[in-house]
């Protein structure tokens, strides 16, 4: 089953062919401690409130960090990507055979083998680096079916089907796993909403999806704007670097804002700016959504290769000593995760835009966990963050840095990710560590033409 689109992003991916339709041309000291920030966050009351009410808007409150870089991949859960990391974060529980014990029952009325009232499917390693086309599937309905009243055992029975129990072996994503094993990893970072890519990326930029649950391009603007407009209002530089589609256009009305196109640049420009030490204060770096984002049916190795290129460019940059990079995935894609998403602050008065027959609900619960981490010279060595975060934590980080007003109740209440850094001591990673090389897709080539392999592998199916 394919995601519902009105204006599909795949229609916009061919060299950003949709740019013209949207009115765009192609674009090539002291510091705030995490403890202080957490106490400040607890006092937030809603939209318009400042991290530091005693300071003017636009005040630089974290001078040790001058550049924030955000890299958001697509459609994988924490367990799917990082569940097999040993001694780092809350991943799979392993049995005596060294394999995950996690399982989900087959739906009893299923017409797909094996069926039977006691049939179940254990978590299994994906046969190849490629994924089936169209599954798993993280719609609003698939999320609630998978959540299963908090039992987390409805993934196979949902629209996602058996592939939802697949996970990626660490050696398939060597750089991603090396990054998570070296720099702080966040094992309680959740998608902002149990829905698709665009709603979650809207939360990243504006603290709300404005009711959106699917991957469409409605033009309505959030009442308090986006973080990009907040940055513009205070003369804080930013760019959205992209290959196929600038994700800032998920709020499509922004295309008509004066000067918007000047903030768009190619990923080649990102590499050049990083090397020259001219990155803006805030950078959002997007993968090629048709090849590198790790959405199905892509070969995930290309995503690992892309992430390695971006992170290495930042670590090699003259700006590295004052940079903080956040990497994450937008949503779980429908893949299994064992941690129940907690309750979340409702962002605003706009309810989910439910279609007839959709599962009733509101924006009062996070989506499933996604892989995420913090990369900075000031990052804490050997640190795993167990603090609850979602995409609005990145908003809160930017707001905390420049004392910008909260856009919604969600980002007002969010934690700002600063628990993963120590700004009171000399930076532990001033000399960048040696990380694993990014994946070489040619080493495990062929699955894009031959397919994802047998899913599920028969040996992971239990019928009694």
C-alpha positions as a printed NumPy array, in Angstrom:
array([[  0.   ,   0.   ,   0.   ],
       [  1.368,   3.381,  -0.969],
       [  1.126,   6.557,   1.083],
       [ -1.733,   8.912,   0.19 ],
       [ -0.477,  12.035,  -1.59 ],
       [ -2.236,  15.084,  -2.957],
       [  0.894,  16.627,  -4.427],
       [  3.324,  13.778,  -4.   ],
       [  6.896,  14.392,  -3.015],
       [  7.966,  11.794,  -5.56 ],
       [  6.482,  14.087,  -8.195],
       [  8.816,  16.794,  -6.892],
       [ 11.997,  14.776,  -6.703],
       [ 13.309,  14.941, -10.253],
       [ 15.772,  17.773,  -9.74 ],
       [ 13.173,  19.677,  -7.702],
       [ 10.863,  19.854, -10.711],
       [  8.083,  21.237,  -8.538],
       [ 10.03 ,  24.383,  -7.694],
       [  8.644,  26.384, -10.559],
       [  5.104,  25.405,  -9.632],
       [  5.726,  26.76 ,  -6.161],
       [  7.257,  29.973,  -7.426],
       [ 10.914,  29.034,  -6.829],
       [ 13.901,  28.758,  -9.095],
       [ 16.477,  26.016,  -8.683],
       [ 19.182,  26.981,  -6.127],
       [ 22.205,  25.757,  -6.483],
       [ 32.506,  33.205,  27.901],
       [ 29.591,  32.08 ,  29.947],
       [ 27.039,  29.512,  28.928],
       [ 23.669,  28.165,  29.966],
       [ 24.055,  24.859,  31.772],
       [ 21.704,  21.941,  31.034],
       [ 20.422,  22.104,  34.611],
       [ 19.522,  25.766,  34.313],
       [ 17.9  ,  25.14 ,  30.947],
       [ 15.807,  22.27 ,  32.288],
       [ 14.521,  24.445,  35.128],
       [ 13.708,  27.201,  32.66 ],
       [ 11.88 ,  24.735,  30.414],
       [  9.725,  23.637,  33.309],
       [  8.45 ,  27.208,  33.666],
       [  7.29 ,  27.479,  30.051],
       [  3.585,  28.092,  29.762],
       [  2.897,  28.173,  26.044],
       [  3.364,  29.979,  22.745],
       [  5.246,  33.253,  22.934],
       [  7.094,  32.465,  26.16 ],
       [ 10.866,  32.89 ,  26.183],
       [ 13.486,  30.456,  27.532],
       [ 14.832,  33.407,  29.546],
       [ 12.031,  35.943,  30.167],
       [ 14.543,  38.353,  31.715],
       [ 16.549,  38.656,  28.483],
       [ 15.506,  40.272,  25.185],
       [ 14.414,  38.116,  22.268],
       [ 17.354,  37.214,  20.05 ],
       [ 19.875,  37.178,  22.902],
       [ 22.65 ,  34.635,  22.368],
       [ 22.507,  32.517,  25.512],
       [ 24.987,  29.794,  24.458],
       [ 27.965,  31.593,  22.915],
       [ 30.101,  28.45 ,  22.966],
       [ 27.806,  26.993,  20.294],
       [ 27.732,  29.155,  17.18 ],
       [ 26.4  ,  26.722,  14.584],
       [ 23.546,  24.208,  14.758],
       [ 23.256,  21.579,  12.026],
       [ 20.2  ,  19.335,  11.668],
       [ 20.152,  16.137,   9.589],
       [ 16.86 ,  14.252,   9.456],
       [ 16.643,  10.869,   7.719],
       [ 13.434,   8.916,   7.045],
       [ 11.266,   6.09 ,   8.246],
       [ 13.077,   3.839,  10.715],
       [ 12.488,   3.017,  14.361],
       [ 15.134,   2.943,  17.082],
       [ 14.997,  -0.849,  17.357],
       [ 15.171,  -1.246,  13.577],
       [ 18.452,   0.706,  13.303],
       [ 20.073,   0.651,  16.769],
       [ 18.335,  -2.254,  18.487],
       [ 21.391,  -4.513,  18.149],
       [ 23.861,  -2.071,  19.727],
       [ 25.34 ,  -3.768,  22.76 ],
       [ 25.737,  -1.791,  25.972],
       [ 24.413,   1.431,  24.423],
       [ 20.831,   2.466,  24.883],
       [ 17.589,   0.568,  25.285],
       [ 17.574,  -1.844,  22.362],
       [ 16.478,  -5.433,  21.898],
       [ 16.564,  -8.008,  24.663],
       [ 18.588, -10.94 ,  23.312],
       [ 17.98 , -14.617,  23.947],
       [ 20.607, -17.318,  24.512],
       [ 20.952, -17.598,  20.751],
       [ 22.061, -13.966,  20.563],
       [ 18.931, -12.985,  18.65 ],
       [ 16.136, -10.636,  19.746],
       [ 13.338, -12.156,  21.78 ],
       [ 10.823,  -9.545,  20.586],
       [  7.875, -10.904,  18.637],
       [  4.404,  -9.978,  17.456],
       [  1.46 , -12.301,  16.865],
       [  0.123, -12.957,  13.409],
       [ -3.468, -11.76 ,  13.034],
       [ -5.721, -14.757,  13.625],
       [ -7.9  , -13.992,  10.618],
       [ -4.918, -13.413,   8.327],
       [ -5.046, -14.935,   4.858],
       [ -1.241, -14.745,   4.744],
       [  0.694, -17.824,   5.879],
       [  1.329, -19.142,   8.448],
       [ -1.902, -18.178,  10.216],
       [ -3.207, -20.048,  13.22 ],
       [ -4.163, -18.81 ,  16.675],
       [ -0.648, -19.216,  18.135],
       [  1.448, -18.048,  15.194],
       [  3.975, -15.304,  15.868],
       [  6.895, -13.619,  14.175],
       [ 10.188, -12.903,  15.935],
       [ 12.281,  -9.881,  15.091],
       [ 14.576, -10.845,  12.215],
       [ 17.559,  -9.354,  10.372],
       [ 16.616,  -7.847,   7.021],
       [ 17.841, -10.234,   4.292],
       [ 19.364,  -7.412,   2.213],
       [ 20.032,  -3.677,   2.62 ],
       [ 16.936,  -3.022,   0.486],
       [ 13.327,  -2.793,   1.641],
       [ 10.061,  -3.859,   0.017],
       [  8.241,  -1.166,  -1.917],
       [  5.319,   0.179,   0.102],
       [  5.855,  -1.702,   3.366],
       [  6.092,  -1.175,   6.251],
       [  3.639,   1.653,   6.357],
       [  3.316,   4.341,   9.008],
       [ -0.072,   5.939,   8.599],
       [ -2.068,   7.297,  11.521],
       [ -4.165,   4.115,  11.473],
       [ -1.113,   1.84 ,  11.225],
       [  0.397,   3.627,  14.229],
       [ -2.619,   3.053,  16.441],
       [ -3.003,  -0.552,  15.288],
       [  0.68 ,  -1.191,  16.063],
       [  0.474,   0.618,  19.408],
       [ -2.357,  -1.734,  20.369],
       [ -3.406,   0.063,  23.558],
       [  0.224,   0.251,  24.651],
       [  0.967,  -3.477,  24.242],
       [  3.167,  -2.753,  21.191],
       [  2.128,  -6.042,  19.611],
       [  0.03 ,  -4.923,  16.654],
       [  2.755,  -4.224,  14.089],
       [  2.346,  -7.431,  12.057],
       [ -1.436,  -7.116,  12.158],
       [ -1.29 ,  -3.501,  10.975],
       [ -0.916,  -2.199,   7.431],
       [  2.836,  -2.622,   7.867],
       [  2.684,  -6.417,   7.831],
       [  5.512,  -8.903,   8.525],
       [  8.392,  -6.665,   7.377],
       [  7.713,  -4.467,  10.421],
       [  9.627,  -6.975,  12.556],
       [ 12.78 ,  -6.63 ,  10.452],
       [ 15.898,  -4.914,  11.779],
       [ 19.15 ,  -3.817,  10.165],
       [ 22.366,  -5.495,  11.257],
       [ 24.989,  -3.005,  12.511],
       [ 27.493,  -3.85 ,   9.792],
       [ 25.026,  -2.725,   7.118],
       [ 25.027,   0.796,   8.601],
       [ 28.595,   1.005,   9.916],
       [ 28.846,   4.785,  10.182],
       [ 25.447,   5.249,  11.861],
       [ 26.292,   2.622,  14.461],
       [ 29.774,   4.033,  15.012],
       [ 28.277,   7.492,  15.497],
       [ 25.77 ,   6.173,  18.045],
       [ 28.504,   4.245,  19.856],
       [ 30.851,   7.252,  20.122],
       [ 28.76 ,  10.402,  20.581],
       [ 25.653,  10.714,  22.781],
       [ 22.692,   8.698,  21.591],
       [ 19.124,   9.487,  22.663],
       [ 17.118,   6.357,  23.445],
       [ 13.951,   8.234,  24.383],
       [ 13.69 ,  10.383,  21.271],
       [ 10.224,   9.907,  19.756],
       [  8.615,  11.04 ,  16.542],
       [  6.353,  13.989,  17.26 ],
       [  3.235,  12.231,  15.992],
       [  2.296,   8.689,  14.997],
       [  1.945,   9.565,  11.343],
       [  3.917,  10.11 ,   8.168],
       [  6.881,  12.207,   7.11 ],
       [  5.309,  15.606,   6.465],
       [  3.43 ,  15.917,   9.764],
       [  6.602,  15.097,  11.673],
       [  8.772,  17.484,   9.691],
       [  6.164,  20.174,  10.281],
       [  6.601,  19.638,  14.02 ],
       [ 10.35 ,  20.067,  13.532],
       [  9.852,  23.453,  11.908],
       [  6.786,  24.865,  13.655],
       [  5.92 ,  22.742,  16.706],
       [  2.665,  21.585,  15.084],
       [  1.439,  19.796,  11.986],
       [ -1.621,  22.073,  11.937],
       [ -3.778,  18.944,  11.846],
       [ -1.892,  17.259,   8.991],
       [ -1.611,  13.45 ,   9.193],
       [ -0.342,  12.528,   5.734],
       [  2.135,  13.588,   3.064],
       [  0.261,  16.415,   1.361],
       [  1.031,  20.088,   0.708],
       [ -1.77 ,  22.22 ,   2.192],
       [ -0.834,  25.884,   2.072],
       [ -2.195,  27.093,   5.427],
       [  0.372,  28.817,   7.636],
       [  0.842,  28.054,  11.346],
       [ -0.378,  31.004,  13.441],
       [  3.058,  31.701,  14.915],
       [  5.034,  30.919,  11.783],
       [  8.013,  28.593,  11.55 ],
       [ 11.426,  28.635,  13.154],
       [ 12.83 ,  30.02 ,   9.904],
       [ 10.691,  33.124,  10.197],
       [ 11.749,  33.516,  13.817],
       [ 15.389,  33.356,  12.756],
       [ 14.784,  35.89 ,   9.983],
       [ 13.102,  38.257,  12.421],
       [ 16.324,  38.48 ,  14.432],
       [ 18.822,  38.435,  11.571],
       [ 20.047,  34.935,  12.398],
       [ 21.41 ,  33.209,   9.304],
       [ 20.053,  29.881,   8.096],
       [ 20.025,  27.651,   5.033],
       [ 18.208,  24.535,   3.891],
       [ 20.742,  22.506,   1.91 ],
       [ 19.142,  19.9  ,  -0.337],
       [ 19.589,  17.532,  -3.243],
       [ 16.103,  16.749,  -4.539],
       [ 13.604,  18.64 ,  -2.368],
       [ 14.105,  21.293,   0.327],
       [ 12.173,  19.993,   3.316],
       [ 11.363,  23.581,   4.339],
       [  8.747,  23.451,   1.57 ],
       [  6.658,  21.047,   3.616],
       [  5.223,  24.359,   4.823],
       [  4.557,  25.258,   1.19 ],
       [  3.339,  28.805,   1.935],
       [  6.944,  29.689,   2.761],
       [  7.783,  29.571,  -0.948],
       [  6.106,  32.956,  -1.361],
       [  7.859,  34.701,   1.526],
       [ 10.283,  37.474,   0.52 ],
       [ 13.843,  36.205,   0.295],
       [ 12.916,  32.566,   0.892],
       [ 14.821,  31.194,  -2.104],
       [ 18.024,  32.865,  -0.884],
       [ 18.026,  30.382,   1.999],
       [ 18.107,  27.352,  -0.317],
       [ 21.362,  25.81 ,  -1.482],
       [ 22.635,  22.513,  -2.848],
       [ 24.304,  19.817,  -0.785],
       [ 27.445,  20.506,  -2.804],
       [ 27.272,  24.05 ,  -1.428],
       [ 26.999,  22.617,   2.086],
       [ 30.249,  20.709,   1.645],
       [ 31.923,  23.827,   0.269],
       [ 30.571,  26.052,   3.056],
       [ 31.657,  23.562,   5.725],
       [ 35.171,  23.387,   4.251],
       [ 35.39 ,  27.18 ,   4.016],
       [ 34.016,  27.748,   7.521],
       [ 31.043,  29.737,   6.222],
       [ 28.096,  27.643,   7.377],
       [ 25.173,  29.77 ,   8.637],
       [ 24.032,  29.782,  12.247],
       [ 21.424,  27.086,  11.479],
       [ 21.755,  24.501,   8.706],
       [ 19.181,  21.918,   7.719],
       [ 20.765,  19.303,   5.456],
       [ 18.421,  17.05 ,   3.486],
       [ 19.294,  13.762,   1.784],
       [ 18.275,  12.92 ,  -1.753],
       [ 14.769,  11.741,  -0.863],
       [ 14.676,   9.377,  -3.82 ],
       [ 17.934,   7.589,  -2.966],
       [ 19.581,   8.49 ,   0.359],
       [ 16.805,   9.073,   2.898],
       [ 16.393,   5.341,   3.737],
       [ 12.669,   5.29 ,   2.947],
       [ 11.444,   2.079,   1.329],
       [ 12.263,   0.668,  -1.193],
       [ 15.719,   2.251,  -0.949],
       [ 19.028,   0.569,  -0.188],
       [ 19.766,   1.928,   3.298],
       [ 23.513,   1.898,   2.653],
       [ 23.149,   5.099,   0.64 ],
       [ 21.724,   6.805,   3.714],
       [ 24.654,   5.674,   5.846],
       [ 27.028,   6.981,   3.192],
       [ 25.212,  10.344,   3.119],
       [ 25.202,  10.747,   6.908],
       [ 28.93 ,   9.988,   7.003],
       [ 29.592,  12.653,   4.373],
       [ 27.649,  15.31 ,   6.303],
       [ 29.074,  14.534,   9.745],
       [ 32.628,  14.239,   8.472],
       [ 32.287,  17.564,   6.657],
       [ 31.209,  19.189,   9.934],
       [ 33.996,  17.583,  11.968],
       [ 36.591,  18.645,   9.362],
       [ 35.255,  22.207,   9.216],
       [ 37.043,  25.196,  10.797],
       [ 33.683,  25.756,  12.533],
       [ 33.769,  22.383,  14.315],
       [ 34.986,  23.804,  17.681],
       [ 31.683,  25.691,  18.065],
       [ 29.183,  23.385,  16.333],
       [ 26.348,  21.163,  17.548],
       [ 24.83 ,  18.687,  15.089],
       [ 21.61 ,  16.76 ,  15.72 ],
       [ 20.822,  13.705,  13.605],
       [ 17.527,  11.851,  13.709],
       [ 14.832,  10.161,  11.632],
       [ 11.465,  11.777,  10.967],
       [  9.282,   8.771,  11.862],
       [  9.508,   5.029,  12.381],
       [  8.227,   4.036,   8.958],
       [  6.081,   1.325,  10.548],
       [  9.014,  -0.73 ,  11.87 ],
       [  8.692,  -2.378,  15.29 ],
       [  9.853,  -0.688,  18.458],
       [  9.376,  -2.117,  21.924],
       [  9.123,   1.144,  23.93 ],
       [  5.639,   2.498,  24.49 ],
       [  5.4  ,   6.158,  23.431],
       [  4.477,   8.368,  26.384],
       [  1.858,  11.073,  26.561],
       [  2.731,  14.344,  24.866],
       [  1.667,  17.97 ,  25.24 ],
       [ -1.04 ,  18.9  ,  22.73 ],
       [  0.57 ,  21.623,  20.601],
       [ -2.452,  23.805,  19.858],
       [ -6.209,  23.814,  19.38 ],
       [ -6.063,  22.225,  15.908],
       [ -7.206,  18.583,  16.053],
       [ -5.983,  15.828,  13.724],
       [ -7.557,  16.077,  10.269],
       [ -9.215,  12.669,  10.38 ],
       [-10.683,  11.115,   7.277],
       [-13.867,   9.03 ,   7.502],
       [-13.041,   5.737,   9.191],
       [ -9.76 ,   6.932,  10.733],
       [ -8.916,   5.896,  14.272],
       [-10.099,   8.574,  16.714],
       [ -7.337,  10.353,  18.597],
       [ -5.492,  13.582,  19.241],
       [ -1.935,  14.89 ,  19.315],
       [ -1.572,  13.9  ,  22.963],
       [  0.869,  11.013,  22.418],
       [  4.25 ,  10.825,  20.697],
       [  4.961,   8.586,  17.735],
       [  7.323,   5.621,  18.029],
       [ 10.995,   6.019,  18.921],
       [ 13.441,   6.96 ,  16.193],
       [ 17.262,   6.864,  16.137],
       [ 18.778,  10.178,  17.203],
       [ 21.946,  11.638,  18.64 ],
       [ 24.045,  14.739,  19.272],
       [ 27.47 ,  15.418,  17.723],
       [ 29.614,  18.248,  19.09 ],
       [ 33.038,  18.949,  20.553],
       [ 31.134,  19.504,  23.814],
       [ 29.308,  16.168,  23.625],
       [ 29.523,  13.982,  26.726],
       [ 31.633,  10.852,  26.172],
       [ 29.916,   7.498,  26.766],
       [ 26.579,   9.207,  27.333],
       [ 23.128,   7.826,  26.64 ],
       [ 20.285,  10.295,  27.071],
       [ 17.179,   8.802,  28.637],
       [ 15.385,  12.171,  28.589],
       [ 12.172,  12.245,  26.555],
       [ 12.663,  14.201,  23.337],
       [ 10.835,  14.695,  20.074],
       [ 11.434,  16.87 ,  17.022],
       [ 10.317,  19.96 ,  18.901],
       [ 13.381,  19.461,  21.111],
       [ 15.411,  20.727,  18.144],
       [ 13.122,  23.748,  18.022],
       [ 13.654,  24.227,  21.752],
       [ 17.426,  24.001,  21.283],
       [ 17.335,  26.807,  18.71 ],
       [ 14.971,  28.834,  20.917],
       [ 17.196,  28.316,  23.948],
       [ 20.305,  29.378,  22.035],
       [ 18.828,  32.665,  20.785],
       [ 16.057,  33.236,  23.35 ],
       [ 13.294,  32.936,  20.768],
       [  9.608,  32.638,  21.731],
       [  7.949,  29.233,  21.723],
       [  5.755,  28.585,  18.697],
       [  3.306,  26.149,  20.335],
       [  2.629,  24.449,  23.653],
       [  4.636,  21.422,  22.451],
       [  7.967,  23.175,  21.922],
       [  7.37 ,  25.325,  25.01 ],
       [  7.352,  22.131,  27.074],
       [ 10.1  ,  20.298,  25.154],
       [ 13.549,  19.466,  26.502],
       [ 16.32 ,  21.168,  24.526],
       [ 18.794,  18.255,  24.118],
       [ 21.469,  20.055,  26.15 ],
       [ 21.705,  17.146,  28.572],
       [ 23.965,  15.539,  25.915],
       [ 26.629,  18.262,  26.127],
       [ 28.831,  19.679,  28.858],
       [ 29.463,  23.389,  28.385],
       [ 31.274,  23.808,  31.698],
       [ 34.446,  21.849,  30.853],
       [ 36.969,  21.743,  28.026],
       [ 35.373,  20.006,  25.017],
       [ 35.971,  16.242,  25.054],
       [ 35.811,  15.945,  21.266],
       [ 37.699,  19.068,  20.208],
       [ 39.842,  16.678,  18.208],
       [ 37.214,  14.729,  16.227],
       [ 37.225,  10.989,  16.909],
       [ 37.868,   8.394,  14.252],
       [ 34.538,   6.894,  13.168],
       [ 33.794,   3.964,  10.902],
       [ 33.682,   4.685,   7.195],
       [ 30.286,   5.117,   5.634],
       [ 28.734,   2.14 ,   3.917],
       [ 29.968,   1.282,   0.435],
       [ 26.795,   0.377,  -1.458],
       [ 28.813,  -1.425,  -4.12 ],
       [ 29.996,  -3.948,  -1.522],
       [ 26.458,  -5.283,  -1.065],
       [ 25.128,  -4.214,  -4.431],
       [ 22.32 ,  -5.701,  -6.429],
       [ 19.286,  -5.622,  -4.161],
       [ 17.791,  -2.592,  -5.921],
       [ 17.351,  -4.832,  -8.954],
       [ 16.894,  -8.223,  -7.282],
       [ 14.64 ,  -7.135,  -4.415],
       [ 14.586,  -7.184,  -0.636],
       [ 14.791, -10.954,  -0.283],
       [ 12.47 , -13.375,   1.486],
       [ 10.425, -11.556,   4.123],
       [  9.92 , -12.874,   6.675],
       [ 12.645, -15.541,   6.78 ],
       [ 10.79 , -18.798,   7.577],
       [ 13.02 , -19.667,  10.525],
       [ 11.726, -16.638,  12.47 ],
       [  8.089, -17.73 ,  12.23 ],
       [  6.655, -19.682,  15.157],
       [  3.402, -21.534,  14.647],
       [  2.898, -23.165,  18.013]])
